[in-house]
């Protein structure tokens, strides 16, 4: 198995100050790219591994990092954990709030993204009593961070970019990789392959593999996919590709 990609963790640490540094020098294209990349490497990589506890860190460190990583993107890490693990257990049932968009028309899913994060927080607050302390604290911290961000144009821009980025989550993380009409674990989540998709998704489009083996960290998904390919072929699963 591969070792964790430290460059992703490094960008998570430096992404916020890098945005302000680049913006202060007027390098706006590079600056605006920082929140986009940061949202991806937290929600889709580092925070996702912390949600599943796949990095085998000490409990206190895992929980602290999950809280911190998501707060810099104005989200609740422990609400994310509860709703995401619930998604793994319940998709495609109606009580799977994280993947509600899979049962919606595309137009409604686009609008659903505006309220998805508050909706997930509220669901977790009501249904996760064991993590409610974290969830309440993180919710209050998000409100406070938004209020502080409003005190300067640059910080307000950063907050707006991070919050706006979450509005496409129902499309990117739900509609594209899932199929609510599937009749089994193998058909409810799509199988992707090909160099083009691998490049576009930065080796992160292994959602079927993730649902089958959620305890494998993201940096080992490509290795897992290669091991599973012969089994997928034997079962007659045809991967989706973009050109080649």
C-alpha positions, 0 to 999 in steps of 0.5 A: 500500500502507498504511504499518505500523500504529504503534499495534500496535508501540506496544502491543507495547512498552508491553503488559507495563508497562501490565499491571503498572501497571493491576494495581497500581491494581486495574483488573483487567479492563483489566490482564487484557486486556493479555496477551490483546491482547499475544499477538494483536499479537505472534504474529499481527501483529508477530512474524509479519511478523518471521518472514516478514521482510516489514518489510524491516528490517536483518537484525540488527534483525529477528532481535533484535526477533523474539527479544525480541517472542516472549520477552515472551510466553514463546515462542521467536521462531526456533522460531516462524519455522522451524516456521511457514515449514515449515508454508507449505512442507508443509501439509497433510503429516504433517510439518507440526507447526504445523498438526497440529491440522488433522488432529485431532478438535476435542477432541484439538486442544483438548488439543494446545494445552497442549503445542504450544509446547514441541512446536514448540520441540523440532521446531525444535531438532532440524531447524533447525541453522542457527538452533539457537543462537537456539532454544537461547538463547530456550528457556533464556531462557523457562525463566529468565523463568518461574522469575523470574515465579514470585517474585511473584504479579503476575508469576506471573499475567502468565506464566500468562496469556501461556502459557495464551493459547497453548493456543488457538492450534491452534484459532484459527490452524490449525483455523479458517483451514485445511482439510486436506481441500483439494486445492489451495492455493486450497482448503486455506486458507479464504477469509473476508469480511464486516464481522463477521468483519473486526471480530472478527479485527481485519482479520487473517482473510486467511489464504488471501491470506497463504498465496498471498502470504506476503511481504505484511505484515499491514497490507496484507492488506486491500488485497491481499484487494480486489485478489484478490477478482475473481480469487477470484470468477472461480475460483468461490471462495465466502467464508465470512461471519458474518451479513454 
